[in-house]
Amino acid sequence: MDEGIPHLQERQLLEHRDFIGLDYSSLYMCKPKRSLKRDDTKDTYKLPHRLIEKKRRDRINECIAQLKDLLPEHLKLTTLGHLEKAVVLELTLKHLKALTALTEQQHQKIIALQNVCGLYRWNAQEKPSSL
């Protein structure tokens, strides 16, 4: 057998008396869902679930409201009346795509200007040395 792996006979086996008096409650953060469903009634289990879902929906609605506030007015005016959540998300995507395209165009212009400036600097440095 491999010397690095202890043999079964050399291991110290723990017995039931070794575990008596140990406190395991600190190891568990919460009860597993299965035991919650078995031990508690459906109503007491559904209440926290409903609250969690309500908080999740509230967070989503708040984020959509913030996105709506960030949209430019000209995009908001393209729709008639109330902006639905789906419309807010679609307009946000449209606006982000437009901003991304504009940013890319600006980046390309900056690179082109840097190349032109680099050529002028190179020409300015070359002329005195060639004379």
C-alpha positions as CSV (number, residue, x, y, z in Angstrom):
1,M,0.0,0.0,0.0
2,D,1.0,3.6,-0.5
3,E,2.9,5.0,2.6
4,G,1.3,8.5,2.3
5,I,-2.2,7.1,2.9
6,P,-2.9,5.9,6.4
7,H,-4.1,2.3,6.7
8,L,-7.6,1.7,8.0
9,Q,-6.2,0.0,11.1
10,E,-4.1,3.0,12.0
11,R,-7.0,5.5,11.9
12,Q,-8.6,6.5,15.2
13,L,-12.3,5.6,14.9
14,L,-14.7,7.9,16.8
15,E,-17.5,6.3,18.7
16,H,-20.9,7.5,19.7
17,R,-19.7,8.7,23.1
18,D,-17.2,11.0,21.5
19,F,-20.2,13.0,20.0
20,I,-22.3,13.3,23.2
21,G,-22.5,16.9,24.5
22,L,-21.4,18.6,21.3
23,D,-23.4,21.6,20.2
24,Y,-24.1,21.5,16.5
25,S,-26.6,24.4,16.4
26,S,-23.9,26.9,15.5
27,L,-23.1,24.9,12.3
28,Y,-26.5,25.4,10.8
29,M,-27.5,28.8,9.5
30,C,-31.1,28.0,8.9
31,K,-33.4,25.0,8.7
32,P,-33.5,23.3,5.3
33,K,-36.6,23.9,3.3
34,R,-37.6,20.3,3.4
35,S,-37.9,20.2,7.1
36,L,-39.7,23.6,7.0
37,K,-42.3,22.1,4.7
38,R,-42.7,19.0,6.9
39,D,-42.6,20.6,10.3
40,D,-44.6,23.8,9.6
41,T,-48.0,24.3,8.0
42,K,-48.2,25.6,4.5
43,D,-49.5,29.0,5.6
44,T,-46.5,29.7,7.8
45,Y,-44.2,28.6,5.0
46,K,-45.9,30.7,2.3
47,L,-45.8,33.9,4.3
48,P,-42.0,34.4,4.2
49,H,-42.1,33.3,0.6
50,R,-44.7,35.9,-0.3
51,L,-42.7,38.6,1.5
52,I,-39.5,37.6,-0.3
53,E,-41.3,37.7,-3.7
54,K,-42.9,41.0,-2.8
55,K,-39.5,42.5,-2.0
56,R,-38.0,41.1,-5.2
57,R,-40.9,42.6,-7.3
58,D,-40.5,46.0,-5.4
59,R,-36.7,46.0,-6.2
60,I,-37.4,45.3,-9.9
61,N,-40.1,48.0,-10.0
62,E,-37.8,50.5,-8.3
63,C,-35.0,49.8,-10.8
64,I,-37.4,50.2,-13.7
65,A,-38.6,53.5,-12.3
66,Q,-35.0,54.7,-12.0
67,L,-34.3,53.6,-15.6
68,K,-37.4,55.6,-16.7
69,D,-36.1,58.7,-14.9
70,L,-32.7,58.3,-16.7
71,L,-34.2,58.2,-20.1
72,P,-34.0,61.3,-22.2
73,E,-37.3,63.2,-22.7
74,H,-37.3,62.8,-26.5
75,L,-37.4,59.0,-26.0
76,K,-40.2,59.2,-23.5
77,L,-42.3,61.3,-25.9
78,T,-42.1,58.7,-28.6
79,T,-44.7,56.7,-26.7
80,L,-48.3,57.7,-26.0
81,G,-49.4,58.0,-22.4
82,H,-48.1,55.7,-19.7
83,L,-44.7,54.0,-20.1
84,E,-45.1,50.3,-19.4
85,K,-42.3,48.4,-17.8
86,A,-41.5,46.5,-21.0
87,V,-41.4,49.8,-23.0
88,V,-39.1,51.3,-20.4
89,L,-36.7,48.4,-20.8
90,E,-36.9,48.5,-24.6
91,L,-36.2,52.3,-24.7
92,T,-33.3,51.8,-22.2
93,L,-31.8,49.2,-24.5
94,K,-32.3,51.5,-27.5
95,H,-30.6,54.4,-25.7
96,L,-27.7,52.3,-24.4
97,K,-27.1,50.9,-27.9
98,A,-27.1,54.5,-29.3
99,L,-24.7,55.7,-26.6
100,T,-22.4,52.7,-27.2
101,A,-22.3,53.4,-30.9
102,L,-21.6,57.1,-30.3
103,T,-18.9,56.2,-27.8
104,E,-17.3,53.9,-30.4
105,Q,-17.4,56.7,-33.0
106,Q,-15.8,59.1,-30.6
107,H,-13.1,56.6,-29.8
108,Q,-12.3,56.1,-33.5
109,K,-12.1,59.9,-34.0
110,I,-9.7,60.2,-31.0
111,I,-7.5,57.4,-32.4
112,A,-7.5,59.1,-35.9
113,L,-6.5,62.5,-34.3
114,Q,-3.8,60.9,-32.2
115,N,-2.4,59.3,-35.4
116,V,-2.4,62.7,-37.2
117,C,-0.8,64.4,-34.2
118,G,1.8,61.6,-34.1
119,L,2.7,62.2,-37.7
120,Y,3.1,65.9,-37.2
121,R,5.4,65.3,-34.2
122,W,7.4,62.8,-36.2
123,N,7.7,65.2,-39.2
124,A,8.7,68.0,-36.8
125,Q,11.4,65.9,-35.3
126,E,12.7,64.6,-38.7
127,K,13.1,67.9,-40.5
128,P,15.7,69.5,-38.2
129,S,17.9,66.4,-38.3
130,S,17.8,66.0,-42.1
131,L,19.0,69.6,-42.6
